[in-house]
Amino acid sequence: MNNIITLVVLISLSSFCGENQKRNRGEPFYNCLNSNTSGHGNIWISLSATGHVWDDSPVTLDSNSVKGKWISNVRAFPEVRAHAGLFDIASLSLESRILGNFWNPGWISMNCKLTTPNNKKLRIHGWAFDIKYKYQFIENGPTLGGYTGFMPEGFVSKGHTLESRLIYELDLLPLTSNLPLRFIVNSGLRIPLRQDRRDFKQFLTDIAVVYSGYGFDFYAAYSLEAFNNLTKPAVLKIDTYKKIAVFFPENPMYLTFGGKLRYDNGLVLAVATPILLSTNRESKMTVKDHSDLHRHRSDLFPQEVNLGIKDPFDPWFIKWKIVGSISFPIRYSMTSSELMRNFLLLKNRKQDKKIDIDKRLFKTVQENDSMEIDDKARLENILKRKSEIR
């Protein structure tokens, strides 16, 4: 009887866990990295496109601009990413924007993420460290007000750049499968390696809340790329003749809403929409403000005039983006943590076909009792016929 019960339980669990959806344990949520790394030897490819409309201001520094005229520049850039897991505690990535502005390559980057050895488990608290090397091919055309490096999507520095991030993740799924939420925080630093751009280092912050289902994810994320200007504006020297003041609210900051649609074979379709949150302080990039700065109008721009600023600045970054991507594995083996994640998420999934272990066990016992009765009847029949022959 004990053997029968054990067999029924094993069959039931194997049937319940039959849908082993392929999952990338170390996948990011747009720019926000999670604390896990991909399984050892797993390789994932991601193809994406970033599209946006960069809206020109009705009044620009160009004296020939017509007041009230609105010009939209639609752009879309293809990107590719290869991601591989190593020893269950590390992952390596190679990523590139193949095509940037004016048919030039945008950038190429390589990064390594390291995490703690308990990465094999479905953990509540996760920690990781990520370091990235990035080479930027262009830093102008188009730029904000002609300021080199201030591109529509944020500040960039042509040449070599290093980024580092400390990652923390709180995963509620191991605590309660009825609340599959993840809270992720990234905090880091971006340092241009060019000598004339050392003062342009940026502090990076990404915060995301992720809700996961078996075949989908929804998330909201906040991102900030801040110069050293929390308490006072950062004075940045653009070139020999220009310097600007950037206030903290003028840093590139976005609120991103995104979602992912998953298939059992590992294919993931994703879309994200970052929306600009940055706001202007003091001068704007208009002809009037440019003139007022040169006339030292401290009543209008007290801090900028006090700092000797003669060139205006405002966060003339793109208002929104749409990022679409498709990811798939080219080499994959299931990790124990993602197998458990599948199991816990499936418990919350409403399905027409459900397994009742007690019912199956009772049915099996009944069938076994019927077999025993049949065996006894056949034995009695054989003995009766044997006695008749004698």
Secondary structure as the mmCIF struct_conf table of DSSP 4:
data_model
#
loop_
_struct_conf.conf_type_id
_struct_conf.id
_struct_conf.beg_label_comp_id
_struct_conf.beg_label_asym_id
_struct_conf.beg_label_seq_id
_struct_conf.end_label_comp_id
_struct_conf.end_label_asym_id
_struct_conf.end_label_seq_id
HELX_RH_AL_P HELX_RH_AL_P1 ASN A 2 PHE A 16
TURN_TY1_P TURN_TY1_P1 CYS A 17 GLY A 18
TURN_TY1_P TURN_TY1_P2 ARG A 25 GLY A 26
STRN STRN1 PHE A 29 PHE A 29
TURN_TY1_P TURN_TY1_P3 TYR A 30 ASN A 31
STRN STRN2 CYS A 32 CYS A 32
HELX_LH_PP_P HELX_LH_PP_P1 LEU A 33 ASN A 34
BEND BEND1 SER A 35 SER A 35
HELX_LH_PP_P HELX_LH_PP_P2 SER A 38 GLY A 39
TURN_TY1_P TURN_TY1_P4 HIS A 40 GLY A 41
STRN STRN3 ILE A 43 ASP A 55
HELX_LH_PP_P HELX_LH_PP_P3 ASP A 56 SER A 57
BEND BEND2 PRO A 58 VAL A 59
BEND BEND3 LEU A 61 LEU A 61
TURN_TY1_P TURN_TY1_P5 SER A 63 ASN A 64
HELX_LH_PP_P HELX_LH_PP_P4 SER A 65 VAL A 66
TURN_TY1_P TURN_TY1_P6 LYS A 67 GLY A 68
STRN STRN4 SER A 72 LEU A 86
TURN_TY1_P TURN_TY1_P7 PHE A 87 ILE A 89
STRN STRN5 ALA A 90 ARG A 97
HELX_RH_3T_P HELX_RH_3T_P1 ASN A 101 TRP A 103
STRN STRN6 TRP A 107 THR A 115
HELX_RH_3T_P HELX_RH_3T_P2 PRO A 117 LYS A 120
BEND BEND4 LYS A 121 LYS A 121
BEND BEND5 ILE A 124 ILE A 124
STRN STRN7 HIS A 125 GLN A 136
BEND BEND6 PHE A 137 PHE A 137
BEND BEND7 GLY A 141 PRO A 142
BEND BEND8 LEU A 144 LEU A 144
TURN_TY1_P TURN_TY1_P8 GLY A 145 GLY A 146
TURN_TY1_P TURN_TY1_P9 THR A 148 GLY A 149
STRN STRN8 PHE A 150 MET A 151
TURN_TY1_P TURN_TY1_P10 PRO A 152 GLU A 153
STRN STRN9 GLY A 154 PHE A 155
BEND BEND9 LYS A 158 LYS A 158
STRN STRN10 GLY A 159 ASP A 171
TURN_TY1_P TURN_TY1_P11 LEU A 173 LEU A 175
TURN_TY1_P TURN_TY1_P12 SER A 177 ASN A 178
STRN STRN11 LEU A 181 PRO A 192
BEND BEND10 ARG A 194 ARG A 194
HELX_RH_3T_P HELX_RH_3T_P3 GLN A 195 PHE A 200
STRN STRN12 GLN A 202 SER A 212
BEND BEND11 TYR A 214 GLY A 215
STRN STRN13 PHE A 216 ALA A 226
BEND BEND12 ASN A 228 ASN A 228
BEND BEND13 LEU A 230 LYS A 232
STRN STRN14 ALA A 234 LYS A 237
BEND BEND14 ASP A 239 TYR A 241
STRN STRN15 LYS A 243 VAL A 246
HELX_RH_3T_P HELX_RH_3T_P4 PHE A 248 GLU A 250
BEND BEND15 ASN A 251 ASN A 251
STRN STRN16 MET A 253 ARG A 262
TURN_TY1_P TURN_TY1_P13 ASP A 264 ASN A 265
BEND BEND16 GLY A 266 GLY A 266
STRN STRN17 VAL A 268 LEU A 276
BEND BEND17 GLU A 282 GLU A 282
BEND BEND18 MET A 285 THR A 286
HELX_RH_AL_P HELX_RH_AL_P2 VAL A 287 HIS A 294
TURN_TY1_P TURN_TY1_P14 ARG A 295 HIS A 296
TURN_TY1_P TURN_TY1_P15 SER A 298 LEU A 300
HELX_RH_AL_P HELX_RH_AL_P3 PRO A 302 ASN A 306
TURN_TY1_P TURN_TY1_P16 LEU A 307 GLY A 308
BEND BEND19 ASP A 311 ASP A 311
BEND BEND20 LYS A 319 LYS A 319
STRN STRN18 TRP A 320 TRP A 320
STRN STRN19 LYS A 321 ARG A 331
HELX_RH_AL_P HELX_RH_AL_P4 SER A 336 LYS A 347
TURN_TY1_P TURN_TY1_P17 ASN A 348 ASN A 348
BEND BEND21 ARG A 349 ARG A 349
BEND BEND22 ASP A 352 LYS A 353
HELX_RH_AL_P HELX_RH_AL_P5 ILE A 357 ILE A 389
#
